[in-house]
Amino acid sequence: MSINNNTSRFALVFANRGFFPSRYMSEAREQLRTVLEKMGHQVLMMSAEETPLGAVETPAEGKKFRRFFREHREEIDGIILSLPNFGDENGAMEALREVDVPIMIQAYPDQIDKLGPQDRRDSFCGKLSIMDVLLQANVRFTTYIPHTVHPESAAFAENVSSFHRTCQVTKGLRNLVVGAIGARTTPFKTVRVDEIALQKHGITVETTDMSSVFDQMDAVDPASPAFKENHKILESIASWKIAPPEALDNLTRLKVVLEQLREEMNLDTIAIRCWTELQQRYRISPCLVTGELANQGLPAACEVDIANAVVMYALGAASGEATSILDWNNNYGDDPDKCILFHCGNVPASLMKDKGTVADHEILANSLGTGKGFGCNQGRIREFDFTYSSMISDAGKLKFYLGTGRITDDPIPAGFFGCAGVAEIKGLQEVLHWLGRNGHRHHVSITPGNHVEPLREAFENYLGYEVKVFP
């Protein structure tokens, strides 16, 4: 599944109650379809001939909708339950009792000059009744502010945008496959994670050894279309003025192999052992490759951080944009709400201010010697508002945190190694204090935009994770 998906497929169901004007049903069917399709989404509706008015009122009609949802289960990302009038809660409950995708409830507003018996909708009241009965039946659902909203309003468009993101996160994480490329780097116990806990939440970890990766890299044919295409891509996204030609060739081999593994193992996201074997054998660091994979919709975490590979995927599913894993790395002078987020050079080019320069790994050079780590895409992160997150496993539970910040235009000294940006986060000191006290790691993942609410809705309501949200 690609994270860069700006389209969801919604199934629609319309709830009717005969005490109220039923003529609103056909109007709503056409209205919602038109609005959603204009937003770029796909729509599934049961035929209007299957039930009176193409709506659900009785439990018997609800069973027809339930069968429709079951038949199209693989096609549906989310369901929108629309209340053109009050709606019957019993029919709606029957329709939705087996649904395992997110459900959004939308209620039409009354017009203040049309509250007589022939015109009033009473969806305002009906929405409360349906929410009550769905909760009694343990059916999870999503609602938004305002309580009633017309499909042609700006507020409805915002609601659908948030719901779409929740649907994409929920769908992706329920059947996520993470590729652990190599064993966890021995000193980094901070990235340990419970694979059984992940599996119980529908997340599968598939592993492969770095020796297998090396064998496949050696076998890549430089004359093959895959090598030529990836060589051209990597050459174009960064400056190679200080890097030796063999670094580009070896990084290309690595990218070809990782893409092959993606196809062979059906991977959605990866976490790779990035030091020190690649440096010792091929004189490269994989940063440029992992950054470009993230640009192409395959999030790639460093240091076999499987947990942040999951987080990167979730962030990308919510934003539809690239993600990056970074270190909580440096204070920024005396400013309590600013810090430097950094990594060696794996930031996707789309998140960088300018084209980076492929450089040696200056930190590993301290122990390995110079010239053995080319592949760090050195530069600066561009300005943007971002959502940040990370997660740990703890006693079988998956525990996430979420917050927002901004990469600023504040300067970083030219001699600063790697790719970095100054992050401004309100209450940063309290955030860092909480992270340390609750066992969270030094890694954090980010993506452009504010997507906290759809992520929290997916994590808490539909996926059963524990979530801490920072204000």
C-alpha positions as CSV (number, residue, x, y, z in Angstrom):
1,M,0.0,0.0,0.0
2,S,1.3,3.5,-0.9
3,I,1.1,6.1,1.9
4,N,0.8,8.8,-0.7
5,N,-2.9,8.2,-1.2
6,N,-5.2,11.2,-1.2
7,T,-8.3,9.2,-2.0
8,S,-10.5,7.0,0.1
9,R,-13.4,4.8,-0.9
10,F,-16.5,5.6,1.2
11,A,-19.6,3.5,1.5
12,L,-22.7,5.6,2.2
13,V,-25.8,4.6,4.3
14,F,-28.8,6.9,4.9
15,A,-30.9,6.6,7.9
16,N,-34.6,7.4,7.7
17,R,-37.5,7.6,10.2
18,G,-41.0,7.7,8.7
19,F,-42.3,10.2,11.3
20,F,-40.2,12.8,9.5
21,P,-40.1,14.0,5.9
22,S,-38.7,11.1,3.8
23,R,-38.3,13.2,0.7
24,Y,-34.9,14.2,2.0
25,M,-33.4,10.8,1.3
26,S,-33.1,10.9,-2.5
27,E,-31.7,14.5,-2.3
28,A,-29.1,13.4,0.2
29,R,-28.0,10.4,-1.8
30,E,-27.2,12.6,-4.8
31,Q,-25.8,15.4,-2.8
32,L,-23.3,13.4,-0.8
33,R,-22.1,11.4,-3.8
34,T,-21.5,14.6,-5.8
35,V,-19.7,16.4,-2.9
36,L,-17.4,13.4,-2.1
37,E,-16.5,12.7,-5.7
38,K,-15.7,16.4,-6.2
39,M,-13.3,16.0,-3.3
40,G,-11.6,13.2,-5.2
41,H,-13.0,10.3,-3.2
42,Q,-14.8,7.2,-4.5
43,V,-18.3,6.3,-3.4
44,L,-20.1,3.0,-2.9
45,M,-23.9,3.0,-2.4
46,M,-26.4,0.2,-2.3
47,S,-29.0,0.5,-5.1
48,A,-31.9,2.8,-4.2
49,E,-34.2,-0.1,-5.2
50,E,-33.0,-2.4,-2.5
51,T,-34.8,-0.6,0.3
52,P,-37.5,2.0,0.4
53,L,-36.0,5.4,-0.6
54,G,-32.6,3.7,-0.7
55,A,-32.3,4.2,3.1
56,V,-32.3,2.1,6.2
57,E,-35.1,2.3,8.8
58,T,-36.0,-1.2,9.9
59,P,-33.7,-3.9,11.3
60,A,-34.6,-6.0,8.2
61,E,-33.4,-3.2,5.9
62,G,-30.3,-2.9,8.1
63,K,-29.4,-6.5,7.4
64,K,-29.5,-5.7,3.7
65,F,-26.9,-2.9,4.2
66,R,-24.9,-5.2,6.5
67,R,-24.7,-7.8,3.7
68,F,-23.7,-5.1,1.2
69,F,-20.9,-4.0,3.5
70,R,-19.8,-7.6,3.9
71,E,-19.7,-8.2,0.1
72,H,-17.6,-5.1,-0.5
73,R,-15.4,-5.4,2.6
74,E,-12.1,-5.3,0.7
75,E,-13.1,-2.2,-1.2
76,I,-14.3,0.0,1.7
77,D,-12.0,2.4,3.6
78,G,-14.7,4.0,5.7
79,I,-18.5,4.3,6.0
80,I,-20.4,7.6,6.3
81,L,-23.8,7.3,8.0
82,S,-25.9,10.3,6.9
83,L,-29.0,11.5,8.7
84,P,-31.1,13.5,6.3
85,N,-33.8,13.3,9.0
86,F,-33.9,11.9,12.5
87,G,-33.0,8.4,11.4
88,D,-33.9,5.1,13.0
89,E,-31.3,4.0,15.4
90,N,-32.4,0.3,15.3
91,G,-32.0,0.0,11.6
92,A,-28.7,1.8,11.7
93,M,-27.4,-0.5,14.4
94,E,-28.3,-3.6,12.4
95,A,-26.5,-2.1,9.4
96,L,-23.3,-1.3,11.2
97,R,-22.9,-4.0,13.9
98,E,-20.3,-6.0,12.0
99,V,-18.4,-3.1,10.4
100,D,-14.6,-3.1,11.0
101,V,-13.7,0.2,9.3
102,P,-14.1,3.7,10.6
103,I,-17.6,5.1,10.6
104,M,-18.4,8.8,10.4
105,I,-21.8,10.1,11.4
106,Q,-23.1,13.2,9.6
107,A,-26.4,14.9,10.4
108,Y,-28.2,17.5,8.3
109,P,-29.0,20.8,10.0
110,D,-32.6,22.2,10.1
111,Q,-33.4,25.5,8.6
112,I,-34.7,27.9,11.2
113,D,-37.7,28.8,9.0
114,K,-38.6,25.2,8.3
115,L,-39.4,23.6,11.6
116,G,-43.0,22.7,10.9
117,P,-44.1,19.1,10.8
118,Q,-43.8,18.9,6.9
119,D,-40.2,20.2,6.8
120,R,-38.3,19.6,10.0
121,R,-35.5,17.1,10.0
122,D,-34.7,16.7,13.7
123,S,-31.4,15.1,12.7
124,F,-29.9,17.1,15.6
125,C,-31.8,14.9,18.1
126,G,-31.6,11.8,16.0
127,K,-27.8,11.8,15.9
128,L,-27.7,11.6,19.7
129,S,-30.0,8.7,19.7
130,I,-28.0,6.8,17.0
131,M,-24.8,7.5,18.8
132,D,-26.3,6.1,22.1
133,V,-27.5,2.9,20.5
134,L,-24.3,2.3,18.6
135,L,-22.3,2.7,21.8
136,Q,-24.7,0.2,23.5
137,A,-23.8,-2.3,20.6
138,N,-20.1,-1.6,21.0
139,V,-19.9,-0.1,17.5
140,R,-17.1,2.4,17.2
141,F,-17.7,5.6,15.3
142,T,-16.3,9.1,14.6
143,T,-18.2,12.4,15.0
144,Y,-17.0,16.0,14.4
145,I,-17.9,19.5,15.3
146,P,-20.4,21.0,14.5
147,H,-23.0,18.6,15.6
148,T,-25.0,19.1,12.4
149,V,-23.4,20.0,9.1
150,H,-24.5,20.4,5.5
151,P,-22.6,18.4,3.0
152,E,-22.0,21.4,0.8
153,S,-20.4,23.4,3.7
154,A,-16.7,24.1,4.3
155,A,-17.0,22.4,7.7
156,F,-18.1,19.2,6.1
157,A,-15.2,19.3,3.7
158,E,-12.8,19.6,6.7
159,N,-14.6,16.8,8.5
160,V,-14.2,14.5,5.5
161,S,-10.5,15.4,5.1
162,S,-9.9,14.4,8.7
163,F,-11.9,11.2,8.4
164,H,-10.1,10.3,5.2
165,R,-6.8,10.5,7.1
166,T,-8.1,8.4,9.9
167,C,-9.3,5.8,7.5
168,Q,-5.9,5.6,5.7
169,V,-4.0,5.2,9.0
170,T,-6.4,2.6,10.3
171,K,-6.4,0.6,7.1
172,G,-2.6,0.7,6.8
173,L,-1.7,-0.2,10.3
174,R,-4.1,-3.1,10.6
175,N,-2.2,-5.1,8.1
176,L,1.2,-3.4,8.2
177,V,4.4,-5.4,7.2
178,V,7.7,-4.0,8.5
179,G,11.0,-5.2,7.0
180,A,13.8,-5.4,9.6
181,I,16.8,-5.3,7.4
182,G,19.7,-6.6,9.5
183,A,19.9,-7.2,13.2
184,R,19.4,-4.4,15.7
185,T,22.7,-2.5,16.1
186,T,24.1,-3.9,19.4
187,P,24.6,-0.7,21.4
188,F,21.1,0.6,20.6
189,K,18.9,-1.1,23.2
190,T,16.8,2.0,23.0
191,V,15.2,0.7,19.8
192,R,14.1,-2.7,21.1
193,V,10.5,-3.5,20.5
194,D,8.1,-6.4,21.3
195,E,7.3,-8.1,18.0
196,I,4.6,-10.2,19.5
197,A,2.8,-7.1,20.8
198,L,3.1,-5.7,17.3
199,Q,1.6,-8.9,15.8
200,K,-1.3,-8.8,18.2
201,H,-2.1,-5.4,16.7
202,G,-1.9,-6.7,13.2
203,I,1.7,-5.5,12.5
204,T,4.0,-8.2,11.1
205,V,7.8,-7.9,11.2
206,E,9.7,-9.7,8.5
207,T,13.5,-10.0,8.8
208,T,16.4,-10.5,6.5
209,D,20.1,-10.6,7.3
210,M,22.6,-8.1,6.1
211,S,24.7,-10.8,4.6
212,S,21.9,-11.7,2.3
213,V,21.6,-8.0,1.3
214,F,25.3,-7.9,0.6
215,D,25.1,-11.0,-1.6
216,Q,22.3,-9.4,-3.6
217,M,24.1,-6.1,-3.9
218,D,27.1,-7.9,-5.4
219,A,24.8,-9.6,-7.9
220,V,23.2,-6.4,-9.2
221,D,23.9,-6.0,-12.9
222,P,25.1,-2.4,-13.7
223,A,23.6,-2.9,-17.2
224,S,20.1,-3.7,-15.8
225,P,17.3,-1.2,-16.2
226,A,16.8,-1.1,-12.4
227,F,20.4,-0.1,-11.8
228,K,20.4,2.5,-14.5
229,E,17.1,4.1,-13.4
230,N,18.1,4.2,-9.7
231,H,21.6,5.5,-10.5
232,K,20.0,8.4,-12.4
233,I,17.6,9.1,-9.5
234,L,20.2,9.2,-6.8
235,E,22.6,11.3,-9.0
236,S,19.9,13.9,-9.5
237,I,18.6,14.4,-6.0
238,A,21.9,15.6,-4.4
239,S,25.3,17.0,-5.2
240,W,28.1,14.5,-5.6
241,K,31.0,17.0,-5.9
242,I,32.9,15.6,-2.9
243,A,31.8,11.9,-3.2
244,P,33.7,9.3,-5.1
245,P,32.0,7.6,-8.1
246,E,32.0,4.2,-6.4
247,A,29.8,5.6,-3.6
248,L,27.1,6.3,-6.1
249,D,27.4,2.9,-7.6
250,N,27.2,1.1,-4.3
251,L,24.3,3.2,-3.0
252,T,22.5,2.4,-6.3
253,R,23.1,-1.3,-5.6
254,L,21.6,-0.9,-2.2
255,K,18.5,0.9,-3.4
256,V,17.9,-1.8,-6.1
257,V,18.1,-4.5,-3.5
258,L,15.8,-2.8,-1.0
259,E,13.2,-2.3,-3.7
260,Q,13.5,-6.0,-4.6
261,L,13.0,-6.9,-0.9
262,R,10.0,-4.6,-0.8
263,E,8.3,-6.5,-3.6
264,E,9.4,-10.0,-2.5
265,M,8.4,-9.5,1.1
266,N,5.4,-7.2,0.5
267,L,6.9,-4.6,2.8
268,D,5.1,-1.3,3.7
269,T,7.9,0.2,5.7
270,I,11.5,-0.8,6.6
271,A,14.0,-0.4,9.4
272,I,17.6,-1.0,8.4
273,R,20.9,-1.7,10.2
274,C,22.8,1.3,8.9
275,W,26.2,0.9,10.6
276,T,29.0,-0.2,10.6
277,E,29.0,-3.1,8.1
278,L,27.9,-1.0,5.1
279,Q,30.7,1.4,5.9
280,Q,33.3,-1.3,6.3
281,R,32.4,-3.3,3.2
282,Y,31.1,-0.8,0.8
283,R,32.4,2.5,2.2
284,I,28.8,3.9,2.2
285,S,26.1,5.1,4.6
286,P,22.6,4.4,3.4
287,C,21.1,7.7,4.4
288,L,20.5,9.1,0.9
289,V,18.8,5.8,-0.2
290,T,16.5,5.7,2.9
291,G,15.5,9.3,2.4
292,E,14.6,8.7,-1.2
293,L,12.7,5.6,-0.4
294,A,10.6,7.7,2.0
295,N,10.1,10.2,-0.8
296,Q,8.7,7.4,-2.9
297,G,6.3,6.1,-0.3
298,L,8.4,3.5,1.5
299,P,9.3,4.9,4.9
300,A,12.7,3.8,6.1
301,A,13.9,4.1,9.6
302,C,17.5,4.1,10.8
303,E,19.2,1.8,13.2
304,V,16.6,-1.0,12.9
305,D,14.1,1.2,14.8
306,I,11.1,-0.9,14.0
307,A,8.8,1.1,16.2
308,N,9.6,4.3,14.3
309,A,9.2,2.5,11.0
310,V,5.6,1.9,12.1
311,V,5.3,5.6,13.2
312,M,6.7,6.9,10.0
313,Y,4.1,4.9,8.0
314,A,1.3,6.2,10.2
315,L,2.4,9.8,9.8
316,G,2.7,9.4,6.0
317,A,-0.7,7.7,5.8
318,A,-2.2,10.7,7.6
319,S,-0.3,13.4,5.7
320,G,0.1,11.9,2.3
321,E,3.6,13.3,2.3
322,A,7.1,12.0,3.1
323,T,8.2,11.4,6.7
324,S,11.6,11.4,8.4
325,I,13.1,9.9,11.5
326,L,15.3,12.3,13.5
327,D,17.1,12.5,16.8
328,W,16.0,14.8,19.6
329,N,19.6,16.1,19.4
330,N,20.6,19.5,20.7
331,N,19.4,22.4,22.8
332,Y,19.2,25.7,20.8
333,G,21.0,28.1,23.0
334,D,18.8,29.2,26.0
335,D,15.4,29.0,24.2
336,P,13.4,26.5,26.2
337,D,10.9,25.9,23.3
338,K,13.5,25.2,20.6
339,C,15.8,22.3,19.9
340,I,17.8,20.9,16.9
341,L,16.3,17.8,15.3
342,F,19.0,16.0,13.3
343,H,20.0,12.8,11.6
344,C,23.1,11.9,9.6
345,G,21.5,12.7,6.2
346,N,18.4,10.6,5.7
347,V,15.9,13.5,5.4
348,P,13.8,13.1,2.2
349,A,14.8,15.7,-0.5
350,S,11.2,16.9,-0.4
351,L,11.6,18.0,3.2
352,M,15.0,19.8,2.6
353,K,15.5,23.5,2.0
354,D,17.9,23.0,-0.9
355,K,19.6,20.1,-2.6
356,G,22.0,18.4,-0.2
357,T,25.5,17.3,-0.7
358,V,26.5,13.6,-0.4
359,A,29.2,13.6,2.3
360,D,31.2,11.2,4.4
361,H,29.9,10.1,7.8
362,E,31.9,12.4,10.0
363,I,30.8,10.9,13.3
364,L,31.6,7.3,12.3
365,A,34.9,8.5,10.8
366,N,36.1,9.1,14.3
367,S,36.3,5.3,14.8
368,L,36.3,3.9,11.2
369,G,38.5,6.4,9.5
370,T,37.6,8.9,6.8
371,G,36.2,8.1,3.4
372,K,34.2,5.0,4.6
373,G,30.8,6.5,5.0
374,F,29.7,8.4,1.9
375,G,26.0,8.6,1.6
376,C,24.9,11.2,4.2
377,N,22.8,13.8,2.4
378,Q,24.0,16.9,4.2
379,G,21.8,20.0,4.3
380,R,19.0,21.7,6.2
381,I,15.4,20.9,6.7
382,R,13.0,23.4,5.2
383,E,10.5,25.5,7.2
384,F,7.2,23.8,7.8
385,D,4.7,23.0,10.5
386,F,4.9,19.4,11.4
387,T,3.3,16.6,13.4
388,Y,5.7,14.5,15.5
389,S,5.3,11.1,17.0
390,S,7.1,8.0,18.3
391,M,6.1,4.8,20.1
392,I,7.3,2.1,22.4
393,S,5.9,-1.4,23.3
394,D,5.3,-2.0,27.0
395,A,3.8,-5.1,28.5
396,G,2.0,-6.0,25.3
397,K,0.7,-2.5,24.7
398,L,1.7,-0.1,22.0
399,K,2.2,3.4,23.4
400,F,2.4,6.5,21.2
401,Y,2.8,10.2,21.7
402,L,1.7,12.9,19.3
403,G,2.3,16.6,19.1
404,T,2.9,19.5,16.7
405,G,5.7,22.0,16.1
406,R,7.4,24.0,13.4
407,I,10.8,23.9,11.7
408,T,12.0,27.5,11.8
409,D,14.4,29.5,9.7
410,D,16.8,29.9,12.7
411,P,20.4,29.3,11.6
412,I,22.6,26.3,12.5
413,P,26.4,26.7,12.2
414,A,27.8,25.7,8.9
415,G,30.0,23.1,10.5
416,F,27.1,21.1,11.9
417,F,27.2,17.6,10.5
418,G,24.3,15.9,8.8
419,C,20.8,17.2,8.0
420,A,19.1,19.3,10.7
421,G,16.5,21.9,11.5
422,V,15.6,24.1,14.4
423,A,12.3,22.9,15.8
424,E,10.0,25.1,17.9
425,I,7.6,23.1,20.1
426,K,5.4,24.8,22.7
427,G,6.2,23.4,26.1
428,L,9.2,21.5,24.8
429,Q,10.8,21.1,28.2
430,E,7.7,19.4,29.6
431,V,7.6,17.2,26.5
432,L,11.2,16.1,27.0
433,H,10.6,15.5,30.7
434,W,7.6,13.3,30.0
435,L,9.5,11.3,27.3
436,G,12.4,10.5,29.6
437,R,10.1,9.6,32.5
438,N,8.0,7.3,30.4
439,G,10.7,5.3,28.6
440,H,10.5,6.8,25.1
441,R,13.5,6.8,22.9
442,H,15.8,9.5,21.5
443,H,14.2,9.1,18.0
444,V,11.2,11.0,16.8
445,S,9.4,11.0,13.4
446,I,7.9,14.0,11.7
447,T,5.7,14.8,8.7
448,P,4.5,18.1,7.3
449,G,1.1,19.5,8.6
450,N,-1.0,19.1,11.7
451,H,-2.6,15.7,11.7
452,V,-2.8,15.0,15.4
453,E,-6.6,14.6,15.5
454,P,-7.0,12.0,12.7
455,L,-4.0,10.1,14.0
456,R,-5.4,10.1,17.6
457,E,-8.8,9.0,16.3
458,A,-7.3,6.1,14.4
459,F,-4.9,5.1,17.2
460,E,-7.3,5.3,20.1
461,N,-10.7,4.6,18.7
462,Y,-10.0,2.0,16.0
463,L,-6.6,0.5,16.7
464,G,-6.6,0.2,20.5
465,Y,-3.3,2.0,21.1
466,E,-2.5,4.2,24.1
467,V,-1.8,7.8,23.1
468,K,-0.4,10.8,24.8
469,V,-1.2,14.1,23.1
470,F,0.9,17.2,23.8
471,P,-1.0,20.5,23.7
